């Protein structure tokens, strides 16, 4: 594209700037405009992505048809399908009439889906079908409808990272990304920053009939060194603030410093890693740590329960009244469950013991009880809280009755 054509486009859409990256975006937009290929515009928030879809539509065969710009992030998730694909009367509460949706109204025209990365996964699947076949089903309907819509999408999120995290469909990304356009951030546009400042300052002077603010050379350099995390939108806001609030109309670095944030959080850009390098290793490590801590808490609880039961047993053991020994007999101790038995004699497992089954644990408990009582089965049974008969049955079960 020659320079004359490029300047004509910039004047028509009030685009200010001469950096190579911006000129390249405009050149590609004009080349792809006569086609029906979908376009994905990627760039940070505030760089002016919304201008490019208008350029594409106005220079395409669809320029006489309708053009709709939709911010996908501003539509509630519960109504996004109805807004895009329409609905039939009575399909949900509040659907008092049929609605064709944007895909129905914009037939033969162009749809600009801004912040497409915010679409729910279910809506992404329906959008993919429209892109592939031109077919969609309104909410609550059974009849398939056809549409012929040119899609231009934009996003400020790292799409590849969103794909790796399961927040964006990979097949939809490749369908939208047939023609990718990368909008440059303001901090990479050099002298364009000063040109935009002049434009916004002139607009404020004309609108409010005031003297236009100008920059000293030192202030120009300071303006270009700033990182501009909010891009063009932030530059416009600061220019408007200076035009209204500054008593000096010649802006020096000292005056400019009052309006540009100087804290590190506002001047240091967040680093966004390229590519789908998200990993779930950290999540797994956190989960393992929680499980090990939980296991330790359970072990501590078992030990405390064992000590508490022994204390209660000592306190509640009645003395025999010689006058009426029958009524003073201790109640029969019920046979404990396996969990209670584990609590009675908790042994901190070693790595080798981790693989022992429940039968092995019960056998170990019996052996230790017999060892502590020098082989006296009655005392061992009393220590375990079971009857002599139960002890004998378990010894026989484990082959230890000889």
C-alpha positions in Angstrom: 0.0 0.0 0.0 1.4 3.4 -1.0 1.8 6.2 1.5 -1.0 8.3 0.0 -3.5 5.5 0.5 -2.2 4.9 4.0 -2.6 8.6 4.9 -6.1 8.6 3.5 -7.1 5.7 5.8 -5.5 7.4 8.8 -7.4 10.7 8.1 -10.7 8.9 7.6 -10.5 7.0 10.9 -8.6 9.6 12.8 -5.6 7.3 13.3 -2.5 9.1 14.6 0.9 7.6 14.3 3.7 6.7 11.9 5.4 3.7 13.5 6.1 0.7 11.3 4.2 -1.7 13.4 1.0 0.4 13.1 1.4 0.9 9.4 1.9 -2.9 9.0 -1.4 -3.6 10.8 -3.3 -1.2 8.6 -1.7 -2.6 5.4 -2.7 -6.2 6.3 -6.2 -5.0 7.3 -6.8 -3.5 3.9 -5.4 -6.6 2.1 -7.7 -8.9 4.0 -10.8 -6.7 3.8 -12.0 -7.9 0.3 -12.0 -11.6 1.6 -14.3 -13.4 4.0 -11.5 -14.7 6.2 -11.9 -14.4 9.9 -9.4 -12.0 11.6 -8.1 -12.1 15.2 -6.7 -8.9 16.6 -4.4 -9.4 19.6 -3.2 -6.5 21.7 -3.2 -5.0 25.2 -6.1 -3.2 26.6 -6.4 0.4 25.4 -4.3 0.1 22.2 -7.2 0.9 19.9 -8.1 -2.6 18.6 -11.7 -1.4 17.9 -10.6 0.7 14.9 -9.3 -2.2 12.8 -12.6 -4.1 12.4 -14.3 -0.9 11.2 -11.5 -0.5 8.6 -12.0 -4.1 7.4 -15.7 -3.8 7.1 -15.8 -0.4 5.3 -13.3 -1.7 2.7 -15.0 -5.0 2.1 -17.9 -6.1 -0.2 -20.1 -6.1 2.9 -19.7 -2.4 3.6 -23.3 -1.7 2.7 -24.6 -4.3 5.2 -24.8 -4.1 8.9 -21.9 -3.9 11.3 -22.1 -4.8 15.0 -19.5 -4.4 17.7 -20.1 -6.7 20.7 -18.2 -6.7 23.9 -18.3 -10.3 25.0 -17.0 -9.5 28.4 -19.9 -7.2 29.3 -22.7 -9.7 28.5 -23.8 -11.9 31.5 -23.0 -15.6 31.0 -26.6 -16.5 31.4 -27.8 -14.4 28.4 -24.8 -14.5 26.1 -26.2 -17.3 23.9 -29.5 -15.5 23.6 -27.7 -12.3 22.6 -25.6 -13.9 20.0 -27.8 -16.6 18.5 -31.3 -15.4 19.5 -34.2 -17.2 21.2 -37.8 -18.3 20.8 -40.7 -17.0 22.8 -41.0 -18.8 26.2 -37.5 -20.4 26.1 -36.7 -18.8 29.4 -38.1 -16.4 31.9 -38.4 -13.0 30.3 -38.4 -14.3 26.7 -41.7 -12.7 25.7 -41.0 -12.5 22.0 -38.8 -14.2 19.4 -35.3 -12.7 19.0 -33.0 -13.3 16.0 -29.8 -12.4 17.9 -26.8 -10.7 16.5 -26.1 -13.5 14.0 -29.6 -13.2 12.6 -29.6 -9.5 12.4 -26.1 -9.1 11.0 -26.7 -11.6 8.2 -24.5 -10.6 5.2 -22.7 -8.1 7.4 -19.8 -8.1 9.9 -19.7 -8.9 13.6 -16.8 -7.6 15.7 -16.5 -9.8 18.8 -14.4 -7.8 21.3 -12.9 -9.6 24.3 -13.7 -12.9 22.7 -11.4 -14.6 25.2 -14.1 -14.0 27.9 -16.7 -16.2 26.1 -17.9 -19.3 28.2 -16.8 -22.6 26.8 -20.3 -23.7 25.8 -20.7 -20.5 23.8 -17.3 -21.0 22.2 -18.5 -24.4 20.9 -21.6 -22.8 19.3 -19.5 -20.0 17.8 -17.1 -22.7 16.3 -20.1 -24.3 14.6 -21.2 -21.0 13.1 -17.7 -20.4 11.7 -17.4 -23.9 10.2 -20.9 -24.4 8.8 -22.7 -21.1 9.1 -25.4 -22.8 11.1 -26.8 -22.1 14.6 -29.8 -23.0 16.7 -31.5 -20.2 18.7 -32.0 -20.8 22.4 -35.1 -23.0 22.9 -35.6 -23.7 19.2 -35.3 -26.9 17.3 -34.9 -25.5 13.8 -31.4 -24.9 12.4 -30.8 -21.4 11.0 -28.3 -20.3 8.4 -26.3 -17.1 8.5 -23.5 -15.5 6.4 -21.5 -13.3 8.8 -17.9 -12.1 8.6 -16.3 -12.5 12.0 -13.5 -10.2 13.3 -12.5 -10.9 16.9 -10.2 -9.2 19.4 -8.7 -10.1 22.7 -6.2 -8.8 25.2 -5.5 -12.1 26.9 -2.7 -14.6 26.2 -4.8 -17.0 24.1 -2.2 -19.8 24.1 -2.0 -19.7 27.9 -5.8 -19.7 28.1 -5.8 -22.8 25.9 -3.3 -24.6 28.2 -5.5 -23.8 31.2 -8.7 -25.0 29.5 -10.3 -21.6 29.3 -10.3 -21.4 25.5 -10.9 -23.9 22.8 -7.9 -24.6 20.6 -9.9 -25.4 17.5 -11.8 -22.1 17.9 -8.5 -20.3 18.2 -7.2 -21.6 14.9 -10.5 -20.9 13.2 -10.5 -17.3 14.4 -6.7 -16.8 13.8 -6.8 -17.3 10.1 -5.4 -13.8 9.7 -3.7 -12.6 13.0 -3.1 -8.9 13.6 -0.8 -7.7 16.5 -1.6 -4.2 17.7 1.6 -2.6 19.1 1.5 -1.2 22.7 1.9 2.5 23.1 5.3 2.2 24.7 6.7 0.7 21.5 5.4 3.5 19.2 8.1 6.1 19.9 7.2 9.6 18.6 3.6 8.5 18.2 3.2 9.2 21.9 3.9 12.9 21.5 1.7 13.1 18.4 -1.2 11.6 20.3 -0.6 14.0 23.2 -0.9 16.9 20.8 -4.1 15.5 19.3 -5.8 15.0 22.6 -4.6 18.4 23.8 -6.0 20.1 20.7 -9.3 18.4 21.1 -9.6 19.6 24.7 -8.7 23.2 23.7 -11.3 23.2 20.9 -14.0 21.6 23.0 -13.6 23.9 26.1 -12.2 27.0 24.3 -9.0 27.1 26.3 -5.3 27.5 25.5 -3.7 24.3 24.3 -1.0 22.8 26.5 2.4 22.1 25.0 5.4 20.1 26.1 9.0 21.1 26.6 11.7 18.9 25.1 12.5 17.4 28.6 8.8 16.7 29.1 8.6 15.0 25.7 11.4 12.7 26.6 9.8 11.9 30.0 6.5 11.1 28.2 8.2 8.7 25.8 10.1 6.9 28.7 7.0 6.1 30.6 5.7 2.5 30.1 2.0 3.4 29.6 0.4 0.3 31.0 -3.0 1.7 30.0 -1.8 2.5 26.5 -3.7 5.1 24.4 -6.6 5.3 26.8 -4.3 6.2 29.7 -2.5 8.8 27.6 -5.8 10.4 26.7 -7.0 10.5 30.3 -3.7 12.1 31.5 -3.8 14.7 28.7 -7.3 15.7 29.6 -6.3 16.0 33.3 -3.4 18.2 32.4 -5.5 20.4 30.1 -8.1 21.0 32.8 -6.1 21.1 36.1 -2.7 22.5 35.1 -2.3 26.3 35.5 0.8 26.3 33.4 0.2 25.7 29.7 3.8 24.9 28.9 4.3 21.5 30.5 7.7 20.8 32.1 8.9 17.5 33.6 8.0 18.8 37.1 4.4 19.5 36.1 4.1 16.3 34.1 5.4 14.3 37.1 2.3 15.4 39.1 0.0 13.6 36.6 2.1 10.5 35.7 2.0 7.8 38.4 5.5 7.3 39.8 5.0 4.2 42.0 6.5 1.0 40.7 3.2 -0.8 40.5 1.9 1.6 37.9 5.1 2.0 35.9 6.2 -1.7 35.9 4.3 -3.8 33.4 3.2 -7.3 34.3 5.2 -9.9 32.4 3.0 -12.3 30.4 4.8 -15.4 29.3 4.5 -16.5 25.8 3.1 -19.9 24.8 1.2 -22.5 26.7 3.8 -23.1 29.5 1.3 -23.4 32.3 1.9 -26.4 34.5 0.0 -28.1 37.3 3.1 -29.2 39.1 2.6 -26.5 41.8 -1.0 -27.6 42.3 0.0 -31.2 42.7 2.7 -30.3 45.2 0.2 -28.3 47.2 -2.3 -31.2 47.2 0.4 -33.6 48.3 1.4 -31.3 51.1 -2.2 -31.0 52.3 -2.7 -34.8 52.3 0.5 -35.4 54.2 -0.5 -32.7 56.8 -3.9 -34.3 57.1 -2.4 -37.7 57.6 -0.2 -36.3 60.3 -3.2 -34.7 62.0 -5.1 -38.1 61.9 -2.1 -39.9 63.4 -1.9 -37.3 66.2 -5.6 -37.6 66.8 -5.3 -41.4 67.1 -2.6 -41.1 69.7 -4.6 -38.6 71.7 -7.6 -40.9 71.5 -5.6 -43.9 72.7 -4.3 -41.9 75.7 -7.7 -40.6 76.5 -9.3 -44.1 76.4 -6.6 -45.4 78.8 -7.2 -42.5 81.2 -11.0 -43.0 81.1 -10.5 -46.8 81.7 -8.4 -46.1 84.8 -10.9 -43.6 86.2 -14.0 -45.7 85.5 -12.6 -49.1 86.9 -14.9 -49.7 89.9 -13.7 -51.2 93.2 -15.4 -54.4 94.3 -17.8 -54.1 97.2 -17.3 -57.1 99.5 -20.9 -56.9 100.7 -22.4 -57.2 97.2 -19.7 -58.3 94.8 -22.1 -59.5 92.1 -23.7 -56.1 91.6 -20.3 -54.4 91.5 -18.9 -56.5 88.8 -17.4 -54.5 85.9 -19.5 -54.4 82.8 -18.5 -56.7 80.0 -16.2 -54.9 77.6 -17.5 -55.1 74.0 -15.3 -56.3 71.3 -13.8 -53.2 69.7 -14.0 -52.6 66.0 -10.9 -52.6 63.8 -10.7 -48.8 63.9 -11.0 -48.8 67.8 -8.3 -51.5 67.9 -6.0 -49.3 65.8 -6.7 -46.4 68.2 -6.0 -48.6 71.2 -2.5 -49.4 70.1 -1.3 -47.0 67.5 2.1 -47.7 66.0 3.8 -45.1 63.8 4.3 -46.9 60.5 7.7 -47.1 58.9 8.0 -47.0 55.1 8.2 -50.8 55.2 5.0 -51.1 57.2 3.0 -48.8 54.9 2.2 -51.7 52.6 1.0 -54.0 55.4 -2.7 -55.0 55.2 -5.2 -54.9 58.0 -4.6 -58.6 59.0 -0.9 -57.9 59.4 -1.6 -55.0 61.7 -3.9 -57.0 63.9 -1.3 -59.8 64.2 1.3 -57.3 65.2 -0.9 -55.9 67.9 -1.4 -59.4 69.4 2.3 -60.2 69.3 3.2 -57.0 71.1 0.5 -57.5 73.7 1.8 -61.1 74.4 5.4 -59.9 74.6 4.6 -57.2 77.1 2.7 -59.7 79.3 5.4 -62.5 79.0 3.0 -64.7 77.0 0.2 -64.5 79.5 -2.9 -64.7 77.3 -5.4 -63.5 79.9 -3.4 -60.3 80.6 -2.8 -59.8 76.9 -6.6 -60.1 76.3 -7.3 -57.7 79.1 -4.8 -55.2 77.7 -6.4 -55.4 74.3 -9.9 -55.0 75.8 -11.2 -58.4 74.5 -12.2 -61.7 76.1 -9.9 -64.7 76.4 -12.1 -66.5 74.0 -11.8 -63.8 71.4 -8.0 -63.7 71.9 -7.8 -67.5 71.4 -9.9 -67.2 68.2 -7.7 -64.6 66.8 -4.5 -66.5 67.7 -5.9 -69.5 65.9 -6.8 -67.3 62.9 -3.2 -66.0 62.6 -1.8 -69.5 63.2 -0.3 -68.5 66.6 -2.3 -70.9 68.8 0.6 -73.4 69.2 
